[in-house]
Amino acid sequence: MSGSDPVALDSVIHEAARLAIVSVLNECGSASFTFILGTTGLTRGNLSTHAAKLVAAGYVEEKKQIVDRKLLTEYRLTDVGRKAFSRYRAQWIRLTSGTNKRPTK
Amino acid sequence: MIDTLVPPELPMPEQMRALNQSMVAAWHARRMREASRGIFIGNIAMAICLASTELVVMHLCSADRGTRPGSDGPSHSWAQDIGPFLALGILGVYFAGLFFSLRWLKRHRYSNSVTVVDRNEEEARKAVTRPKRAIAILLGILIFLSLGTFGWIFAFRNMSNQAIVISLFIGPCMAAVFFIFRFVSFRFWEDLVFAGSAILAFVPMFFILRYDVSFLSFVSLGLVVAATASLQYRWIVWTRSLEKREAETDIMEARS
């Protein structure tokens, strides 16, 4: 695994549904399941499956609680997830702008 | 170890579409996050307009006392009679409104299945659990305000009346810039109303000796209330539509 490769895209985030979930969570501190559902337009099953994959990868934190006799699931992007997403975005920009070069520091 | 990196390739059209969809989702999330705390933003705008309105009312009282008989300046006799009560009354209504609106927001969030919390808000929640940091921040604000107050008191002694009014106008101008920046970022027309209200509330200060346009300050307060209600209503409408959709999905699943 070459983590420092500037153009290799993170496959956990690269999937369309997961990219949408991470993009939404990147804009918030934390968000409920229904909020993500409404903003991404995903189905419940899709969202559950992809959120579980993001949780397994350590990019997203899941918190379940009973509020008003209803189950409320909240998600938040972890620091690892936030860093991975910003790296992913930077790689995308490099890829789409055609400058597939290693950044010089 | 699972290789989580895919080799570099030129983006496919569907990948570009996915990226575009994620950007649209993020934009929608950003807007709804801001709409969800409309009351909070409205209260900030209200505090700015209120400070200007209080300034206008207090100056109307003193301006009337200074008006000599036979001068062509407007009469502010009403302000001399009820000015101090009006100033206190507005302040009381503001604090009552602040208390009830924030309480409503807290209850609304608690009872709603659609929740979103801003990153700054989450940081603030964490700061409460770390009392040393919270105390340091509060002390910093207090020192800044104290130094600012002493600085302005010293400066006002050496400044002309026009210069004082213009320097006081910096506050509403900064607030207007903040709300215009918010409008550019989130495209809510309510932010433009907040920006306009911040300026409008202070405008009577420029004409206090020539024309009685103090009603503009009160109009600005009304505009802020209306814009706040509209901003919060966006969130309510959206969450209701989501809950309705969820309920319909439940029914469909139960039938199938």
Boltz contact constraints between the chains, C-beta under 6 A:
constraints:
  - contact:
      token1: [A, 1]
      token2: [B, 3]
      max_distance: 6.0
  - contact:
      token1: [A, 7]
      token2: [B, 8]
      max_distance: 6.0
  - contact:
      token1: [A, 8]
      token2: [B, 5]
      max_distance: 6.0
  - contact:
      token1: [A, 8]
      token2: [B, 8]
      max_distance: 6.0
  - contact:
      token1: [A, 9]
      token2: [B, 6]
      max_distance: 6.0
  - contact:
      token1: [A, 10]
      token2: [B, 4]
      max_distance: 6.0
  - contact:
      token1: [A, 11]
      token2: [B, 4]
      max_distance: 6.0
  - contact:
      token1: [A, 11]
      token2: [B, 6]
      max_distance: 6.0
  - contact:
      token1: [A, 12]
      token2: [B, 4]
      max_distance: 6.0
  - contact:
      token1: [A, 16]
      token2: [B, 18]
      max_distance: 6.0
  - contact:
      token1: [A, 19]
      token2: [B, 18]
      max_distance: 6.0
  - contact:
      token1: [A, 19]
      token2: [B, 22]
      max_distance: 6.0
  - contact:
      token1: [A, 20]
      token2: [B, 21]
      max_distance: 6.0
  - contact:
      token1: [A, 20]
      token2: [B, 22]
      max_distance: 6.0
  - contact:
      token1: [A, 20]
      token2: [B, 25]
      max_distance: 6.0
  - contact:
      token1: [A, 23]
      token2: [B, 22]
      max_distance: 6.0
  - contact:
      token1: [A, 23]
      token2: [B, 25]
      max_distance: 6.0
  - contact:
      token1: [A, 23]
      token2: [B, 26]
      max_distance: 6.0
  - contact:
      token1: [A, 24]
      token2: [B, 25]
      max_distance: 6.0
  - contact:
      token1: [A, 24]
      token2: [B, 26]
      max_distance: 6.0
  - contact:
      token1: [A, 24]
      token2: [B, 29]
      max_distance: 6.0
  - contact:
      token1: [A, 27]
      token2: [B, 26]
      max_distance: 6.0
  - contact:
      token1: [A, 27]
      token2: [B, 29]
      max_distance: 6.0
  - contact:
      token1: [A, 27]
      token2: [B, 30]
      max_distance: 6.0
  - contact:
      token1: [A, 28]
      token2: [B, 33]
      max_distance: 6.0
  - contact:
      token1: [A, 28]
      token2: [B, 116]
      max_distance: 6.0
  - contact:
      token1: [A, 29]
      token2: [B, 117]
      max_distance: 6.0
  - contact:
      token1: [A, 29]
      token2: [B, 118]
      max_distance: 6.0
  - contact:
      token1: [A, 29]
      token2: [B, 119]
      max_distance: 6.0
  - contact:
      token1: [A, 29]
      token2: [B, 121]
      max_distance: 6.0
  - contact:
      token1: [A, 29]
      token2: [B, 122]
      max_distance: 6.0
  - contact:
      token1: [A, 30]
      token2: [B, 117]
      max_distance: 6.0
  - contact:
      token1: [A, 31]
      token2: [B, 116]
      max_distance: 6.0
  - contact:
      token1: [A, 32]
      token2: [B, 114]
      max_distance: 6.0
  - contact:
      token1: [A, 32]
      token2: [B, 115]
      max_distance: 6.0
  - contact:
      token1: [A, 34]
      token2: [B, 113]
      max_distance: 6.0
  - contact:
      token1: [A, 34]
      token2: [B, 114]
      max_distance: 6.0
  - contact:
      token1: [A, 34]
      token2: [B, 242]
      max_distance: 6.0
  - contact:
      token1: [A, 35]
      token2: [B, 114]
      max_distance: 6.0
  - contact:
      token1: [A, 35]
      token2: [B, 116]
      max_distance: 6.0
  - contact:
      token1: [A, 38]
      token2: [B, 242]
      max_distance: 6.0
  - contact:
      token1: [A, 39]
      token2: [B, 25]
      max_distance: 6.0
  - contact:
      token1: [A, 39]
      token2: [B, 28]
      max_distance: 6.0
  - contact:
      token1: [A, 39]
      token2: [B, 29]
      max_distance: 6.0
  - contact:
      token1: [A, 40]
      token2: [B, 25]
      max_distance: 6.0
  - contact:
      token1: [A, 68]
      token2: [B, 111]
      max_distance: 6.0
